[in-house]
C-alpha cells in the first residue's frame, strides 16, 4: 500500500487504512452471481438490505438464468420482490434492465467495459441512477469508480473532508485523490457502509468509534 500514496491527498488514504485496520476485508458485494449484484442494487433503493435478502431468496430460482426472469409477467415479479418496498416500481426497473441486457444475450462478457460509455448506457435505463450504475460498474464489471452514497457523504463531512454538493462532483473528487483501482474502491465503499451502519449513523456513536482520533466532529460536538 506504500506506493499508492504518491501525489494523492493522504486524508483519503488515511481514512481507508484506518477503516481497513478496524474492519478488515469486507468481501463485497454480497451475492452469488454478477446478475444477483444487479438485482440487489436495484432492490436496495430506499430500503434496508435485510428486506432485500428476503426478496433475493424468493428470486433465487431465476438469478442464474436472467432470461427466465425476463419471461416472468411483471406483476408476478412484483409479488416476488414485495418485501423490498416500492415493489411495482422496482419490478419495472428490473424489467427495464432486462430489456437492455437482452441485446447482449443476457451475457455480461458480451458487454464492452468502456467505463464512461457503459455508465451512460446504464444511466439511460429507467430507474438506474448514479449510485446504482456505479455499483453495477464496480461490482459486476470491475470498473474503478467511487460510489458517492450517503454513507460516504456523511463520513467524509464528519472527518473534515470537503464534500461537493452533487453526486458527480463528489465521485470525481474522490477518484482524483484516491487510487483508481477497482479492488481498493470495492473495499473503500464496503468499509464506509460498514462504518456508517455501525458507528457513523444519523445519530453517531462517537464515544465508541474506533477511529474517532482522526474525526473532526469530536472538536465540534
N, CA, C and O of each residue as an XYZ file, in Angstrom:
884
protein
N       0.815     -1.213      0.000
C       0.000      0.000      0.000
C       0.852      1.266      0.000
O       0.316      2.367     -0.129
N       2.166      1.127      0.142
C       3.025      2.307      0.266
C       3.081      3.118     -1.025
O       3.022      4.347     -0.984
N       3.194      2.438     -2.180
C       3.429      3.154     -3.434
C       2.197      3.870     -3.974
O       2.324      4.646     -4.921
N       0.995      3.641     -3.407
C      -0.158      4.363     -3.930
C      -0.430      5.662     -3.201
O      -1.505      6.242     -3.354
N       0.530      6.133     -2.404
C       0.364      7.422     -1.728
C       0.926      8.582     -2.549
O       0.658      9.744     -2.242
N       1.695      8.278     -3.579
C       2.351      9.324     -4.357
C       1.324     10.231     -5.042
O       0.411      9.762     -5.721
N       1.497     11.526     -4.846
C       0.654     12.552     -5.477
C      -0.837     12.443     -5.116
O      -1.696     12.898     -5.870
N      -1.129     11.845     -3.977
C      -2.522     11.718     -3.553
C      -2.724     12.482     -2.244
O      -1.779     12.702     -1.486
N      -3.984     12.884     -1.992
C      -4.328     13.541     -0.737
C      -4.377     12.458      0.341
O      -5.238     11.580      0.300
N      -3.463     12.518      1.295
C      -3.332     11.444      2.276
C      -4.547     11.271      3.177
O      -4.696     10.223      3.806
N      -5.432     12.290      3.257
C      -6.612     12.150      4.113
C      -7.517     11.028      3.620
O      -8.101     10.310      4.432
N      -7.645     10.864      2.321
C      -8.484      9.825      1.752
C      -7.887      8.448      2.035
O      -8.587      7.526      2.454
N      -6.595      8.330      1.801
C      -5.914      7.060      2.013
C      -5.833      6.734      3.497
O      -5.954      5.574      3.891
N      -5.627      7.764      4.324
C      -5.568      7.566      5.765
C      -6.894      7.028      6.293
O      -6.917      6.116      7.119
N      -8.003      7.601      5.810
C      -9.321      7.126      6.226
C      -9.522      5.678      5.801
O      -9.995      4.858      6.589
N      -9.164      5.359      4.559
C      -9.276      3.979      4.079
C      -8.473      3.035      4.971
O      -8.986      1.999      5.393
N      -7.219      3.383      5.260
C      -6.349      2.500      6.032
C      -6.862      2.302      7.453
O      -6.797      1.199      7.995
N      -7.373      3.375      8.052
C      -7.916      3.273      9.416
C      -9.110      2.327      9.439
O      -9.218      1.470     10.317
N     -10.006      2.489      8.468
C     -11.185      1.625      8.398
C     -10.785      0.177      8.131
O     -11.336     -0.750      8.725
N      -9.827     -0.005      7.236
C      -9.364     -1.359      6.900
C      -8.738     -2.042      8.120
O      -8.946     -3.233      8.352
N      -7.964     -1.265      8.899
C      -7.341     -1.817     10.108
C      -8.387     -2.285     11.118
O      -8.190     -3.282     11.812
N      -9.491     -1.562     11.194
C     -10.548     -1.899     12.160
C     -11.415     -3.058     11.668
O     -11.672     -3.999     12.420
N     -11.863     -3.001     10.427
C     -12.865     -3.952      9.944
C     -12.313     -5.081      9.073
O     -12.958     -6.119      8.931
N     -11.134     -4.891      8.492
C     -10.570     -5.898      7.617
C     -11.318     -5.991      6.295
O     -12.244     -5.215      6.059
N     -10.933     -6.931      5.422
C     -11.589     -7.068      4.111
C     -13.056     -7.443      4.261
O     -13.408     -8.290      5.082
N     -13.910     -6.807      3.466
C     -15.358     -6.997      3.591
C     -15.937     -8.037      2.636
O     -17.065     -8.493      2.821
N     -15.160     -8.415      1.608
C     -15.601     -9.443      0.650
C     -16.958     -9.090      0.027
O     -17.877     -9.909     -0.010
N     -17.053     -7.862     -0.454
C     -18.285     -7.395     -1.094
C     -18.226     -7.604     -2.599
O     -17.138     -7.837     -3.125
N     -19.334     -7.532     -3.313
C     -20.742     -7.355     -2.952
C     -21.327     -8.687     -2.487
O     -20.949     -9.726     -3.027
N     -22.246     -8.701     -1.492
C     -22.815     -9.969     -1.013
C     -23.792    -10.588     -2.010
O     -24.999    -10.362     -1.924
N     -23.268    -11.369     -2.956
C     -24.114    -12.004     -3.978
C     -23.394    -13.223     -4.537
O     -22.168    -13.314     -4.483
N     -24.167    -14.154     -5.073
C     -23.592    -15.383     -5.634
C     -23.213    -15.250     -7.107
O     -22.344    -15.975     -7.593
N     -23.861    -14.325     -7.820
C     -23.588    -14.149     -9.249
C     -23.585    -12.657     -9.592
O     -24.155    -11.860     -8.848
N     -22.959    -12.267    -10.695
C     -22.996    -10.867    -11.119
C     -24.429    -10.356    -11.324
O     -24.736     -9.210    -10.997
N     -25.301    -11.214    -11.867
C     -26.678    -10.796    -12.092
C     -27.383    -10.513    -10.764
O     -28.209     -9.604    -10.670
N     -27.052    -11.289     -9.756
C     -27.627    -11.057     -8.422
C     -27.175     -9.710     -7.862
O     -27.925     -9.053     -7.141
N     -25.952     -9.300     -8.191
C     -25.473     -7.972     -7.786
C     -26.387     -6.894     -8.358
O     -26.799     -5.974     -7.650
N     -26.698     -7.017     -9.638
C     -27.554     -6.030    -10.309
C     -28.920     -5.973     -9.646
O     -29.414     -4.893     -9.320
N     -29.532     -7.142     -9.445
C     -30.863     -7.184     -8.843
C     -30.830     -6.604     -7.431
O     -31.725     -5.853     -7.042
N     -29.805     -6.950     -6.673
C     -29.669     -6.407     -5.322
C     -29.506     -4.902     -5.322
O     -30.062     -4.214     -4.466
N     -28.743     -4.382     -6.284
C     -28.516     -2.934     -6.371
C     -29.804     -2.180     -6.681
O     -29.997     -1.058     -6.212
N     -30.679     -2.786     -7.463
C     -31.970     -2.152     -7.769
C     -32.916     -2.274     -6.570
O     -33.593     -1.312     -6.208
N     -32.956     -3.449     -5.965
C     -33.886     -3.680     -4.859
C     -33.550     -2.876     -3.609
O     -34.446     -2.526     -2.841
N     -32.261     -2.577     -3.395
C     -31.857     -1.908     -2.152
C     -32.174     -0.410     -2.162
O     -31.998      0.266     -1.148
N     -32.633      0.104     -3.285
C     -33.005      1.516     -3.357
C     -34.131      1.799     -2.354
O     -35.195      1.184     -2.411
N     -33.878      2.740     -1.434
C     -34.881      3.185     -0.453
C     -35.387      2.085      0.480
O     -36.539      2.113      0.912
N     -34.527      1.125      0.785
C     -34.914      0.105      1.763
C     -33.659     -0.471      2.401
O     -32.545     -0.100      2.033
N     -33.838     -1.372      3.351
C     -32.695     -1.984      4.034
C     -32.282     -3.268      3.329
O     -33.072     -3.883      2.611
N     -31.032     -3.661      3.545
C     -30.541     -4.886      2.920
C     -31.280     -6.113      3.464
O     -31.425     -7.109      2.755
N     -31.743     -6.052      4.696
C     -32.499     -7.166      5.287
C     -33.754     -7.450      4.454
O     -34.091     -8.608      4.205
N     -34.440     -6.389      4.029
C     -35.630     -6.560      3.185
C     -35.262     -7.108      1.811
O     -35.998     -7.906      1.231
N     -34.120     -6.673      1.301
C     -33.655     -7.158      0.003
C     -33.361     -8.659      0.061
O     -33.705     -9.401     -0.859
N     -32.732     -9.092      1.136
C     -32.375    -10.511      1.270
C     -33.592    -11.415      1.157
O     -33.514    -12.500      0.580
N     -34.713    -10.974      1.705
C     -35.940    -11.767      1.633
C     -36.418    -11.888      0.187
O     -36.871    -12.950     -0.242
N     -36.310    -10.783     -0.558
C     -36.691    -10.819     -1.974
C     -35.731    -11.683     -2.790
O     -36.159    -12.460     -3.643
N     -34.441    -11.544     -2.524
C     -33.423    -12.329     -3.235
C     -33.675    -13.826     -3.041
O     -33.540    -14.619     -3.972
N     -34.040    -14.187     -1.825
C     -34.313    -15.602     -1.525
C     -35.447    -16.126     -2.401
O     -35.390    -17.258     -2.880
N     -36.477    -15.308     -2.611
C     -37.619    -15.726     -3.422
C     -37.268    -15.743     -4.912
O     -37.867    -16.485     -5.691
N     -36.302    -14.927     -5.292
C     -35.901    -14.849     -6.700
C     -34.824    -15.868     -7.087
O     -34.522    -16.026     -8.270
N     -34.250    -16.550     -6.113
C     -33.098    -17.432     -6.343
C     -33.235    -18.364     -7.556
O     -32.274    -18.518     -8.309
N     -34.400    -18.989     -7.764
C     -34.504    -19.901     -8.919
C     -34.268    -19.215    -10.266
O     -33.993    -19.883    -11.263
N     -34.377    -17.880    -10.297
C     -34.248    -17.145    -11.568
C     -32.902    -16.422    -11.717
O     -32.561    -15.977    -12.813
N     -32.144    -16.304    -10.634
C     -30.972    -15.430    -10.664
C     -29.780    -16.010    -11.407
O     -28.840    -15.283    -11.729
N     -29.804    -17.300    -11.681
C     -28.754    -17.894    -12.522
C     -29.148    -17.891    -13.992
O     -28.352    -18.245    -14.861
N     -30.394    -17.485    -14.261
C     -30.917    -17.506    -15.633
C     -31.712    -16.222    -15.895
O     -32.941    -16.240    -15.828
N     -31.040    -15.126    -16.187
C     -31.739    -13.856    -16.420
C     -32.865    -13.946    -17.440
O     -33.880    -13.263    -17.300
N     -32.701    -14.785    -18.469
C     -33.739    -14.919    -19.487
C     -35.023    -15.469    -18.877
O     -36.123    -15.074    -19.263
N     -34.874    -16.385    -17.921
C     -36.034    -16.942    -17.227
C     -36.775    -15.851    -16.466
O     -38.005    -15.811    -16.464
N     -36.019    -14.968    -15.821
C     -36.629    -13.871    -15.071
C     -37.332    -12.907    -16.026
O     -38.403    -12.386    -15.717
N     -36.726    -12.678    -17.177
C     -37.313    -11.767    -18.168
C     -38.642    -12.288    -18.698
O     -39.474    -11.504    -19.157
N     -38.850    -13.589    -18.641
C     -40.089    -14.188    -19.150
C     -41.236    -14.144    -18.142
O     -42.381    -14.438    -18.486
N     -40.929    -13.778    -16.904
C     -41.985    -13.676    -15.891
C     -42.883    -12.477    -16.175
O     -42.385    -11.429    -16.585
N     -44.195    -12.602    -15.967
C     -45.055    -11.414    -16.026
C     -44.605    -10.400    -14.975
O     -44.210    -10.778    -13.872
N     -44.665     -9.140    -15.313
C     -44.173     -8.099    -14.407
C     -44.882     -8.122    -13.055
O     -44.253     -7.857    -12.031
N     -46.169     -8.430    -13.032
C     -46.907     -8.484    -11.768
C     -46.420     -9.643    -10.897
O     -46.354     -9.519     -9.674
N     -46.080    -10.769    -11.530
C     -45.516    -11.903    -10.777
C     -44.180    -11.509    -10.164
O     -43.911    -11.803     -8.999
N     -43.347    -10.845    -10.950
C     -42.062    -10.354    -10.443
C     -42.284     -9.402     -9.272
O     -41.593     -9.487     -8.257
N     -43.241     -8.504     -9.415
C     -43.527     -7.531     -8.353
C     -43.886     -8.234     -7.050
O     -43.438     -7.819     -5.981
N     -44.680     -9.281     -7.124
C     -45.082    -10.000     -5.910
C     -43.893    -10.724     -5.269
O     -43.812    -10.828     -4.045
N     -42.982    -11.218     -6.093
C     -41.795    -11.908     -5.560
C     -40.888    -10.957     -4.788
O     -40.200    -11.376     -3.857
N     -40.882     -9.671     -5.171
C     -39.972     -8.708     -4.521
C     -40.722     -7.775     -3.574
O     -40.224     -6.702     -3.232
N     -41.894     -8.175     -3.159
C     -42.762     -7.330     -2.338
C     -42.056     -6.830     -1.069
O     -42.274     -5.693     -0.651
N     -41.222     -7.662     -0.462
C     -40.570     -7.291      0.803
C     -39.612     -6.109      0.658
O     -39.237     -5.489      1.654
N     -39.213     -5.794     -0.584
C     -38.259     -4.709     -0.804
C     -38.903     -3.325     -0.842
O     -38.202     -2.316     -0.919
N     -40.231     -3.272     -0.789
C     -40.905     -1.975     -0.842
C     -40.901     -1.407     -2.260
O     -40.044     -1.753     -3.074
N     -41.865     -0.535     -2.545
C     -41.986      0.055     -3.888
C     -41.856     -1.043     -4.950
O     -41.240     -0.848     -5.998
N     -42.454     -2.201     -4.650
C     -42.187     -3.402     -5.439
C     -42.645     -3.304     -6.891
O     -42.007     -3.877     -7.773
N     -43.731     -2.595     -7.155
C     -44.166     -2.467     -8.549
C     -43.210     -1.560     -9.337
O     -42.900     -1.826    -10.498
N     -42.755     -0.497     -8.692
C     -41.775      0.394     -9.325
C     -40.480     -0.362     -9.604
O     -39.907     -0.251    -10.688
N     -40.025     -1.131     -8.618
C     -38.774     -1.862     -8.770
C     -38.895     -2.987     -9.797
O     -37.924     -3.311    -10.481
N     -40.075     -3.578     -9.906
C     -40.295     -4.594    -10.943
C     -40.145     -3.970    -12.330
O     -39.577     -4.586    -13.232
N     -40.649     -2.761    -12.497
C     -40.498     -2.058    -13.775
C     -39.025     -1.762    -14.060
O     -38.575     -1.853    -15.203
N     -38.277     -1.407    -13.004
C     -36.856     -1.109    -13.174
C     -36.060     -2.356    -13.538
O     -35.163     -2.307    -14.380
N     -36.392     -3.472    -12.900
C     -35.722     -4.737    -13.241
C     -36.056     -5.122    -14.684
O     -35.180     -5.561    -15.430
N     -37.306     -4.958    -15.071
C     -37.721     -5.262    -16.447
C     -36.985     -4.382    -17.457
O     -36.596     -4.842    -18.530
N     -36.802     -3.106    -17.096
C     -36.076     -2.188    -17.982
C     -34.618     -2.627    -18.130
O     -34.063     -2.584    -19.228
N     -34.002     -3.047    -17.024
C     -32.617     -3.543    -17.102
C     -32.553     -4.788    -17.987
O     -31.647     -4.921    -18.809
N     -33.512     -5.695    -17.819
C     -33.510     -6.928    -18.594
C     -33.681     -6.663    -20.095
O     -33.111     -7.377    -20.921
N     -34.459     -5.647    -20.443
C     -34.591     -5.288    -21.866
C     -33.257     -4.801    -22.419
O     -32.904     -5.112    -23.556
N     -32.513     -4.035    -21.613
C     -31.172     -3.594    -22.023
C     -30.231     -4.794    -22.124
O     -29.457     -4.908    -23.074
N     -30.304     -5.674    -21.147
C     -29.405     -6.829    -21.068
C     -29.660     -7.807    -22.209
O     -28.753     -8.526    -22.628
N     -30.892     -7.836    -22.710
C     -31.248     -8.766    -23.780
C     -30.410     -8.540    -25.034
O     -30.104     -9.492    -25.752
N     -30.036     -7.285    -25.304
C     -29.249     -7.007    -26.514
C     -27.860     -7.642    -26.445
O     -27.173     -7.763    -27.459
N     -27.455     -8.046    -25.237
C     -26.174     -8.734    -25.061
C     -26.394    -10.228    -24.800
O     -25.508    -10.923    -24.303
N     -27.591    -10.703    -25.146
C     -27.953    -12.117    -24.944
C     -27.818    -12.549    -23.487
O     -27.500    -13.702    -23.195
N     -28.063    -11.614    -22.586
C     -28.012    -11.867    -21.141
C     -26.638    -12.392    -20.699
O     -26.543    -13.199    -19.774
N     -25.582    -11.928    -21.367
C     -24.212    -12.351    -21.028
C     -23.374    -11.118    -20.704
O     -23.173    -10.262    -21.566
N     -22.888    -11.021    -19.479
C     -22.075     -9.868    -19.094
C     -20.769     -9.802    -19.876
O     -20.242     -8.715    -20.112
N     -20.241    -10.960    -20.280
C     -18.979    -10.987    -21.023
C     -19.096    -10.314    -22.392
O     -18.085     -9.941    -22.986
N     -20.309    -10.159    -22.886
C     -20.515     -9.537    -24.199
C     -20.609     -8.012    -24.115
O     -20.592     -7.322    -25.134
N     -20.705     -7.505    -22.904
C     -20.807     -6.055    -22.716
C     -19.410     -5.447    -22.759
O     -18.509     -5.910    -22.059
N     -19.227     -4.413    -23.577
C     -17.928     -3.736    -23.641
C     -17.732     -2.909    -22.384
O     -18.586     -2.103    -22.016
N     -16.593     -3.118    -21.727
C     -16.355     -2.496    -20.430
C     -15.661     -1.138    -20.555
O     -14.719     -0.840    -19.820
N     -16.130     -0.335    -21.480
C     -15.658      1.041    -21.636
C     -16.362      1.870    -20.565
O     -17.556      2.145    -20.683
N     -15.634      2.271    -19.519
C     -16.205      2.886    -18.325
C     -17.269      3.942    -18.552
O     -18.415      3.757    -18.140
N     -16.911      5.067    -19.210
C     -17.845      6.177    -19.368
C     -18.985      5.822    -20.305
O     -20.135      6.176    -20.047
N     -18.679      5.129    -21.385
C     -19.717      4.745    -22.339
C     -20.722      3.799    -21.686
O     -21.933      3.961    -21.840
N     -20.211      2.818    -20.960
C     -21.080      1.860    -20.285
C     -21.896      2.558    -19.200
O     -23.077      2.259    -19.021
N     -21.281      3.469    -18.491
C     -22.002      4.219    -17.449
C     -23.171      4.979    -18.071
O     -24.274      4.980    -17.523
N     -22.938      5.615    -19.194
C     -24.003      6.360    -19.872
C     -25.120      5.434    -20.341
O     -26.297      5.791    -20.286
N     -24.746      4.252    -20.800
C     -25.756      3.265    -21.208
C     -26.630      2.877    -20.029
O     -27.855      2.826    -20.139
N     -25.991      2.606    -18.904
C     -26.733      2.197    -17.703
C     -27.657      3.310    -17.216
O     -28.783      3.050    -16.791
N     -27.174      4.545    -17.279
C     -27.974      5.682    -16.809
C     -29.191      5.941    -17.691
O     -30.137      6.603    -17.265
N     -29.170      5.430    -18.898
C     -30.322      5.578    -19.791
C     -31.434      4.575    -19.481
O     -32.551      4.708    -19.981
N     -31.125      3.571    -18.657
C     -32.131      2.578    -18.278
C     -33.039      3.184    -17.216
O     -32.559      3.761    -16.241
N     -34.333      3.055    -17.400
C     -35.299      3.599    -16.452
C     -35.055      3.054    -15.037
O     -35.041      1.842    -14.825
N     -34.866      3.959    -14.079
C     -34.691      3.551    -12.689
C     -33.258      3.319    -12.262
O     -33.003      3.044    -11.090
N     -32.307      3.424    -13.192
C     -30.888      3.270    -12.845
C     -30.283      4.671    -12.698
O     -30.046      5.363    -13.688
N     -30.039      5.072    -11.456
C     -29.432      6.372    -11.195
C     -27.939      6.242    -11.015
O     -27.366      5.176    -11.240
N     -27.307      7.334    -10.607
C     -25.841      7.361    -10.477
C     -25.308      6.270     -9.550
O     -24.382      5.542     -9.907
N     -25.894      6.163     -8.368
C     -25.370      5.217     -7.384
C     -25.531      3.772     -7.854
O     -24.598      2.975     -7.754
N     -26.713      3.439     -8.365
C     -26.950      2.070     -8.844
C     -26.041      1.746    -10.027
O     -25.495      0.646    -10.110
N     -25.880      2.697    -10.934
C     -24.987      2.489    -12.081
C     -23.560      2.220    -11.615
O     -22.884      1.343    -12.152
N     -23.107      2.965    -10.629
C     -21.728      2.798    -10.153
C     -21.530      1.488     -9.404
O     -20.457      0.889     -9.474
N     -22.564      1.037     -8.681
C     -22.486     -0.284     -8.042
C     -22.312     -1.359     -9.113
O     -21.478     -2.253     -8.967
N     -23.091     -1.276    -10.181
C     -23.001     -2.262    -11.268
C     -21.631     -2.189    -11.942
O     -21.016     -3.220    -12.213
N     -21.151     -0.973    -12.212
C     -19.837     -0.807    -12.842
C     -18.725     -1.415    -11.988
O     -17.860     -2.127    -12.497
N     -18.756     -1.129    -10.692
C     -17.674     -1.569     -9.805
C     -17.747     -3.055     -9.483
O     -16.743     -3.762     -9.578
N     -18.935     -3.535     -9.102
C     -19.041     -4.899     -8.586
C     -19.365     -5.951     -9.638
O     -19.175     -7.143     -9.393
N     -19.846     -5.535    -10.797
C     -20.097     -6.504    -11.878
C     -18.989     -6.439    -12.932
O     -18.458     -7.466    -13.353
N     -18.646     -5.204    -13.354
C     -17.685     -5.045    -14.452
C     -16.284     -4.656    -13.974
O     -15.359     -4.560    -14.780
N     -16.127     -4.435    -12.681
C     -14.821     -4.109    -12.082
C     -14.199     -2.850    -12.684
O     -12.981     -2.749    -12.831
N     -15.063     -1.896    -13.028
C     -14.608     -0.583    -13.486
C     -14.321      0.249    -12.224
O     -15.172      0.316    -11.337
N     -13.147      0.879    -12.124
C     -12.791      1.605    -10.899
C     -13.540      2.934    -10.742
O     -13.106      3.967    -11.252
N     -14.662      2.888    -10.034
C     -15.434      4.093     -9.743
C     -15.679      4.170     -8.243
O     -15.704      3.152     -7.551
N     -15.859      5.400     -7.748
C     -16.193      5.594     -6.345
C     -17.698      5.766     -6.214
O     -18.302      6.547     -6.950
N     -18.304      5.045     -5.286
C     -19.743      5.135     -5.059
C     -19.994      6.201     -4.000
O     -19.763      5.985     -2.810
N     -20.469      7.347     -4.453
C     -20.599      8.527     -3.583
C     -21.961      8.549     -2.888
O     -22.748      9.478     -3.070
N     -22.222      7.526     -2.098
C     -23.534      7.407     -1.457
C     -23.615      8.222     -0.172
O     -22.673      8.931      0.183
N     -24.750      8.116      0.525
C     -24.953      8.942      1.722
C     -24.009      8.555      2.858
O     -23.642      9.412      3.661
N     -23.611      7.297      2.945
C     -22.656      6.895      3.971
C     -21.328      7.625      3.757
O     -20.753      8.179      4.693
N     -20.859      7.614      2.526
C     -19.600      8.297      2.206
C     -19.712      9.788      2.484
O     -18.815     10.378      3.086
N     -20.804     10.399      2.050
C     -21.005     11.837      2.244
C     -20.961     12.207      3.728
O     -20.282     13.155      4.122
N     -21.691     11.449      4.539
C     -21.755     11.729      5.983
C     -20.396     11.568      6.641
O     -19.958     12.434      7.398
N     -19.727     10.456      6.350
C     -18.439     10.173      6.994
C     -17.382     11.188      6.573
O     -16.632     11.677      7.418
N     -17.308     11.512      5.288
C     -16.324     12.488      4.823
C     -16.555     13.852      5.479
O     -15.604     14.505      5.908
N     -17.804     14.274      5.555
C     -18.095     15.563      6.165
C     -17.668     15.591      7.632
O     -17.079     16.567      8.094
N     -17.964     14.530      8.349
C     -17.610     14.468      9.773
C     -16.104     14.373      9.989
O     -15.589     14.780     11.031
N     -15.407     13.833      8.999
C     -13.955     13.711      9.132
C     -13.215     14.925      8.565
O     -11.990     14.928      8.449
N     -13.984     15.944      8.220
C     -13.373     17.207      7.823
C     -12.896     17.274      6.389
O     -12.076     18.129      6.052
N     -13.397     16.382      5.527
C     -13.042     16.414      4.109
C     -14.175     17.101      3.349
O     -15.338     16.720      3.479
N     -13.832     18.108      2.560
C     -14.853     18.846      1.813
C     -15.626     17.915      0.889
O     -15.037     17.109      0.169
N     -16.963     18.035      0.918
C     -17.832     17.231      0.056
C     -18.607     18.158     -0.877
O     -19.409     18.965     -0.405
N     -18.390     18.065     -2.181
C     -19.136     18.894     -3.144
C     -20.634     18.600     -3.067
O     -21.033     17.548     -2.568
N     -21.466     19.525     -3.559
C     -22.915     19.365     -3.427
C     -23.532     18.253     -4.273
O     -24.542     17.674     -3.872
N     -22.951     17.941     -5.432
C     -23.586     16.946     -6.301
C     -22.874     15.596     -6.231
O     -21.697     15.509     -5.884
N     -23.618     14.555     -6.568
C     -23.069     13.202     -6.591
C     -21.853     13.134     -7.505
O     -20.802     12.628     -7.111
N     -21.997     13.647     -8.738
C     -20.926     13.547     -9.724
C     -19.660     14.257     -9.290
O     -18.560     13.726     -9.448
N     -19.808     15.458     -8.742
C     -18.632     16.213     -8.280
C     -17.926     15.467     -7.159
O     -16.697     15.402     -7.128
N     -18.699     14.908     -6.242
C     -18.127     14.158     -5.115
C     -17.399     12.923     -5.625
O     -16.270     12.653     -5.213
N     -18.033     12.175     -6.515
C     -17.411     10.966     -7.086
C     -16.071     11.297     -7.740
O     -15.065     10.634     -7.485
N     -16.069     12.323     -8.582
C     -14.854     12.672     -9.324
C     -13.759     13.203     -8.404
O     -12.573     12.981     -8.650
N     -14.159     13.901     -7.349
C     -13.167     14.408     -6.403
C     -12.428     13.259     -5.725
O     -11.201     13.277     -5.628
N     -13.178     12.257     -5.254
C     -12.544     11.116     -4.588
C     -11.694     10.330     -5.576
O     -10.591      9.901     -5.239
N     -12.195     10.137     -6.788
C     -11.427      9.393     -7.792
C     -10.130     10.106     -8.166
O      -9.158      9.460     -8.559
N     -10.109     11.432     -8.046
C      -8.888     12.189     -8.328
C      -7.838     11.960     -7.243
O      -6.647     11.862     -7.539
N      -8.278     11.875     -5.992
C      -7.345     11.786     -4.867
C      -7.041     10.361     -4.417
O      -6.044     10.125     -3.734
N      -7.895      9.407     -4.798
C      -7.735      8.023     -4.340
C      -7.261      7.167     -5.510
O      -7.605      7.456     -6.656
N      -6.483      6.123     -5.249
C      -6.009      5.268     -6.352
C      -7.156      4.739     -7.205
O      -8.164      4.271     -6.674
N      -7.005      4.811     -8.519
C      -8.048      4.330     -9.440
C      -7.863      2.834     -9.614
O      -7.374      2.360    -10.639
N      -8.262      2.112     -8.597
C      -8.066      0.668     -8.527
C      -9.386      0.047     -8.073
O      -9.888      0.370     -6.996
N      -9.945     -0.841     -8.889
C     -11.267     -1.399     -8.596
C     -11.301     -2.172     -7.284
O     -12.294     -2.119     -6.557
N     -10.218     -2.895     -6.974
C     -10.186     -3.686     -5.740
C     -10.214     -2.760     -4.520
O     -10.953     -3.005     -3.567
N      -9.410     -1.702     -4.555
C      -9.368     -0.769     -3.428
C     -10.672      0.016     -3.296
O     -11.144      0.256     -2.184
N     -11.257      0.417     -4.428
C     -12.519      1.153     -4.400
C     -13.664      0.256     -3.943
O     -14.593      0.719     -3.281
N     -13.600     -1.007     -4.288
C     -14.554     -2.001     -3.779
C     -14.504     -2.008     -2.250
O     -15.529     -1.876     -1.581
N     -13.304     -2.164     -1.715
C     -13.131     -2.205     -0.260
C     -13.535     -0.886      0.397
O     -14.163     -0.883      1.455
N     -13.173      0.232     -0.230
C     -13.455      1.539      0.368
C     -14.963      1.719      0.546
O     -15.427      2.125      1.611
N     -15.717      1.414     -0.505
C     -17.176      1.543     -0.407
C     -17.721      0.632      0.692
O     -18.513      1.070      1.527
N     -17.302     -0.630      0.696
C     -17.802     -1.585      1.690
C     -17.454     -1.146      3.106
O     -18.278     -1.264      4.012
N     -16.243     -0.644      3.303
C     -15.807     -0.192      4.629
C     -16.597      1.032      5.097
O     -16.959      1.131      6.269
N     -16.862      1.958      4.179
C     -17.641      3.145      4.532
C     -19.064      2.760      4.926
O     -19.604      3.310      5.886
N     -19.675      1.833      4.207
C     -21.024      1.386      4.548
C     -21.023      0.682      5.907
O     -21.901      0.921      6.736
N     -20.044     -0.175      6.128
C     -19.948     -0.886      7.406
C     -19.788      0.090      8.563
O     -20.459     -0.041      9.587
N     -18.895      1.073      8.400
C     -18.680      2.051      9.465
C     -19.930      2.922      9.666
O     -20.292      3.257     10.794
N     -20.572      3.278      8.561
C     -21.784      4.094      8.647
C     -22.907      3.381      9.373
O     -23.666      4.008     10.113
N     -23.020      2.080      9.170
C     -24.074      1.309      9.826
C     -23.742      0.998     11.282
O     -24.636      0.817     12.108
N     -22.443      0.940     11.587
C     -22.023      0.531     12.928
C     -21.884      1.707     13.892
O     -22.392      1.656     15.012
N     -21.198      2.763     13.459
C     -20.930      3.900     14.354
C     -21.372      5.251     13.796
O     -21.973      6.051     14.513
N     -21.082      5.506     12.533
C     -21.306      6.843     11.979
C     -22.725      6.960     11.420
O     -22.927      7.261     10.244
N     -23.692      6.714     12.290
C     -25.101      6.714     11.912
C     -25.626      8.149     11.875
O     -24.887      9.107     12.100
N     -26.939      8.268     11.580
C     -27.565      9.589     11.597
C     -27.317     10.254     12.947
O     -26.975     11.435     13.017
N     -27.494      9.477     14.023
C     -27.079      9.910     15.365
C     -25.845      9.089     15.711
O     -25.971      7.960     16.183
N     -24.651      9.638     15.484
C     -23.421      8.847     15.590
C     -23.096      8.387     17.012
O     -23.431      9.055     17.990
N     -22.438      7.237     17.101
C     -21.989      6.703     18.386
C     -20.506      7.047     18.515
O     -19.641      6.178     18.415
N     -20.234      8.323     18.739
C     -18.852      8.824     18.708
C     -17.986      8.262     19.835
O     -16.803      7.984     19.638
N     -18.586      8.096     21.017
C     -17.789      7.676     22.169
C     -17.208      6.280     22.022
O     -16.234      5.944     22.696
N     -17.793      5.453     21.144
C     -17.293      4.093     20.940
C     -16.591      3.928     19.598
O     -16.081      2.850     19.290
N     -16.563      4.996     18.796
C     -15.992      4.909     17.459
C     -14.500      4.571     17.516
O     -13.741      5.267     18.190
N     -14.065      3.515     16.820
C     -12.656      3.097     16.888
C     -11.700      4.010     16.118
O     -10.484      3.857     16.236
N     -12.228      4.960     15.327
C     -11.340      5.871     14.594
C     -11.654      7.335     14.927
O     -11.421      8.224     14.108
N     -12.173      7.575     16.105
C     -12.544      8.939     16.486
C     -11.332      9.868     16.586
O     -11.490     11.089     16.553
N     -10.140      9.315     16.707
C      -8.946     10.148     16.846
C      -8.632     10.939     15.557
O      -7.880     11.912     15.604
N      -9.206     10.526     14.407
C      -8.970     11.294     13.188
C     -10.248     12.010     12.716
O     -10.302     12.533     11.603
N     -11.257     12.025     13.566
C     -12.532     12.636     13.197
C     -12.615     14.078     13.673
O     -12.350     14.371     14.839
N     -12.982     14.974     12.767
C     -13.091     16.415     13.112
C     -14.330     16.685     13.966
O     -14.370     17.682     14.688
N     -15.326     15.827     13.898
C     -16.575     16.071     14.616
C     -16.352     16.134     16.121
O     -17.099     16.807     16.831
N     -15.333     15.440     16.611
C     -15.105     15.417     18.054
C     -14.763     16.804     18.602
O     -14.910     17.059     19.797
N     -14.300     17.713     17.704
C     -13.970     19.066     18.149
C     -15.192     19.977     18.188
O     -15.142     21.052     18.784
N     -16.296     19.555     17.554
C     -17.469     20.427     17.447
C     -18.694     19.898     18.199
O     -19.681     20.614     18.368
N     -18.624     18.645     18.646
C     -19.797     18.068     19.335
C     -19.693     18.241     20.839
O     -20.586     17.818     21.573
